[in-house]
Amino acid sequence: MLGLYRSLWALCLLASLPAWAEEGLLVEHYDPVIFDENLSLGQVIDATLAQYPQSAMVEALRQEASALKRRSGSWIAGYPSIYLQWIDDRAFNDRGEVQIQTGYQLPFWMWGQREAGKNVAQQASASTERVARALKQEVAGLVRDSLWNLTLVQNRYELAKQVLDVSAQLVAAVQRRVELGDLARSDLLLAQSDLLEKKTALALAEAEVMHARKAYSNLTRLERAPKLFAEELSRQNAITEEHPVIAAANAVIERAQAEVEWTRKSKQGNQPSILIGTQHDRGSRANSFNNESNLVLQVPIGGESYNAPFVAQANLTLTQRMAERNTLMRQLEKAFHEARHNIEVDRVALEIADQRRKIAETHLRMSRLAFETGEIQLIDFLKIQSGAQAAFREARERSILLQRDIAFYNQVVGVMP
């Protein structure tokens, strides 16, 4: 019975990170994850980001920004074209009258249009980098959540193993006392039933560990995890404009504003152009060709009513981006309040859980002695033992939850590991 008490005492002395033992599994299904002390949380985030599906969008945005820069850097405002016109009277009078016009037509920028295009390109480039940073922050949150979930379920699994060992020792002790005639056989059946219950709990805890491991490897595409990833609580106490998500939203708004100005400066489908060419004509076959130069300047005027829907559409997009940004700010403010409050609750709950654990240790020790001397029945001892195990479990889990909520707080305020 002394070994029984020592095993229970070991429940509150588990290491802060899981051991990840591979042997002794109840179910023959194993998803490997190895904790590596040389692997940092930041390295895992970078590796996850490289394989994250949405990362492809960042490269596409960079290509778009590069294309917009090339467009605004061009001296012409569209596709150049070659102009050729042939007119003769062969189908009618057939006197040999011919008119030939050739030309090279170049579209050029409207007043202020090129500068508006340069602004769109600049804002596209700036927003791309901020979106990339916001995406990395999103991935950091997913990795943090996965790692702490992994730690929680592994802790429950380790506790379940310890509890099963304690129950097995109790069965052995009760069986010996039954053989000696000190206890009834019904007590042995009760202890064996308790052992099977603890074994079921271990199987379920084992399954949760495998699910969490698979979720981690599915997210990160790694079979290694950092051994040390606990974080210090950030001193930042508000959501600021420098938050990666807010900064990205502001950059998207600035680009949408630039798009509105670009649309205003553009005449949709009607770009000014200049044509430089030649004209050759003759009145009849008896005459020679008269050769002339040809210069055509084409400038669209008016058309604001036609362009108004395009401007309105750009304004609508701008308004949507502003609304999305304000919604994000509200969500972050709510999450920040919850994160800060959770840490306060965790600290109080951890202190209470630690006091409860100490009481449970004393009560368990007294109950063990009472059971050994026959002062209490086995069923009463099992109830006390179960309560003590719950207290040990609560104390250990509260410690992990506090560290998890610190990581969540850092995530909410935009701190990158």
Residue pairs with C-beta under 8 A, 6 or more apart in sequence:
1 173
1 368
1 371
1 372
3 169
4 166
4 169
4 170
4 173
4 368
5 364
5 365
5 368
7 162
7 165
7 166
7 169
8 162
8 166
8 364
8 385
8 388
8 389
8 392
9 361
10 162
11 159
11 162
11 163
11 389
11 392
11 393
11 396
12 357
12 361
12 392
12 395
12 396
14 155
14 158
14 159
14 162
14 396
16 230
16 399
16 400
17 35
17 151
17 227
17 228
18 35
18 150
18 151
18 154
18 155
18 157
18 158
19 158
20 33
20 34
20 35
20 154
22 30
22 32
24 161
25 206
26 199
26 202
26 203
26 206
27 203
27 206
27 207
27 210
29 210
30 210
31 210
31 213
31 214
31 217
32 213
32 223
33 150
33 213
33 216
33 217
33 223
33 224
33 225
34 223
34 224
34 225
35 224
35 225
35 226
35 227
36 224
36 225
36 226
36 227
37 226
37 227
37 228
39 224
39 225
39 226
39 227
40 226
40 229
40 417
41 143
41 144
41 147
41 226
41 229
41 231
41 417
42 416
42 417
43 226
44 143
44 147
44 220
44 222
44 225
44 226
45 136
45 139
45 140
45 143
45 416
45 417
47 220
47 221
47 222
48 139
48 142
48 143
48 219
48 220
48 221
48 222
49 55
49 135
49 136
49 139
51 220
51 221
52 135
52 139
54 135
55 135
57 131
57 135
58 128
58 131
58 132
58 135
61 124
61 127
61 128
61 131
61 132
62 125
62 128
64 124
64 128
65 121
65 124
65 125
65 128
68 117
68 120
68 121
68 124
69 118
69 121
69 125
71 117
71 121
72 114
72 117
72 118
72 120
72 121
73 118
76 106
76 107
76 108
77 107
77 108
77 109
77 110
77 113
77 114
77 271
77 272
78 107
78 271
78 273
79 107
80 104
80 105
80 106
80 107
81 104
81 105
82 102
82 103
82 104
82 105
83 101
83 102
83 103
83 104
83 105
83 275
83 277
84 101
84 102
84 103
85 99
85 100
85 101
85 102
86 98
86 99
86 100
87 98
87 99
87 100
88 96
88 97
88 98
88 99
89 95
89 96
89 97
95 283
95 284
95 285
96 282
96 284
96 285
96 286
97 281
97 282
97 283
97 284
98 280
98 281
98 282
98 289
99 279
99 280
99 281
100 279
100 280
100 281
101 277
101 278
101 279
101 280
101 294
102 277
102 278
102 279
102 294
103 275
103 276
103 277
103 278
103 294
103 296
104 275
104 276
104 277
105 273
105 274
105 275
105 296
106 273
106 274
106 275
106 276
107 271
107 272
107 273
108 271
108 272
108 273
108 274
109 272
110 265
110 266
110 267
110 271
110 272
111 265
112 265
113 262
113 265
113 266
116 258
116 261
116 262
116 264
116 265
116 266
117 262
119 258
119 261
119 262
120 255
120 258
120 259
120 262
122 258
123 251
123 254
123 255
123 257
123 258
124 255
126 251
126 254
126 255
127 248
127 251
127 252
127 254
127 255
130 244
130 247
130 248
130 250
130 251
131 248
131 251
131 252
133 244
133 247
133 248
134 244
134 245
134 247
134 248
136 244
136 416
137 244
137 245
137 411
137 414
137 416
138 245
140 411
140 416
140 417
141 411
142 219
143 219
143 220
144 229
144 407
144 408
144 411
144 417
145 408
146 212
146 215
146 216
146 219
146 220
147 216
147 225
147 226
147 229
148 400
148 403
148 404
148 407
149 212
149 215
150 209
150 212
150 213
150 215
150 216
150 225
151 400
151 404
152 397
152 400
152 401
152 404
153 205
153 208
153 209
153 211
153 212
154 209
154 212
155 396
155 397
155 400
156 205
156 208
156 393
156 397
157 202
157 205
157 206
157 208
157 209
159 205
159 389
159 392
159 393
159 396
160 198
160 201
160 202
160 205
160 206
161 202
163 198
163 201
163 202
163 389
164 195
164 198
164 199
164 201
164 202
166 385
166 389
167 191
167 194
167 195
167 198
168 195
170 191
170 194
170 195
170 385
171 188
171 191
171 192
171 194
171 195
174 183
174 187
174 188
174 191
174 378
175 188
175 191
177 183
177 187
178 184
178 185
178 187
178 188
182 374
183 378
187 377
187 378
190 378
190 379
190 382
191 378
191 382
194 382
216 222
216 225
217 223
229 407
229 417
230 403
230 406
230 407
231 403
231 406
231 407
231 410
231 417
232 406
233 343
233 406
233 409
233 410
234 409
234 410
234 413
234 415
236 413
236 414
236 415
237 340
237 413
238 336
238 413
239 246
239 329
239 332
239 333
239 336
239 412
239 413
239 414
240 246
240 414
241 247
241 250
242 414
243 332
243 413
243 414
244 414
244 416
245 328
245 332
245 414
246 325
246 328
246 329
246 332
246 414
249 321
249 324
249 325
249 328
250 325
252 321
252 325
253 318
253 321
253 322
253 325
256 314
256 317
256 318
256 321
257 318
259 314
259 317
259 318
260 311
260 314
260 315
260 318
262 314
263 307
263 310
263 311
263 313
263 314
264 307
264 311
266 307
266 310
267 300
267 303
267 307
268 306
268 307
268 310
270 300
270 303
271 300
272 297
272 298
272 299
272 300
273 297
273 298
274 295
274 296
274 297
274 298
275 294
275 295
275 296
275 297
275 298
276 293
276 294
276 295
277 293
277 294
277 295
277 296
278 291
278 292
278 293
278 294
279 291
279 292
279 293
279 294
280 289
280 290
280 291
280 292
281 289
281 290
281 292
282 288
282 289
282 290
332 412
335 412
336 409
336 412
336 413
339 405
339 408
339 409
339 412
339 413
340 409
342 405
342 408
342 409
343 402
343 405
343 406
343 409
346 398
346 401
346 402
346 405
347 402
349 398
349 401
350 395
350 398
350 399
350 402
353 391
353 394
353 395
353 398
354 395
354 398
356 391
356 394
356 395
357 391
357 392
357 394
357 395
359 391
360 387
360 388
360 391
360 392
361 388
363 384
363 387
363 388
364 384
364 385
364 388
367 376
367 380
367 381
367 384
367 385
368 381
370 376
370 381
371 378
371 380
371 381
410 417
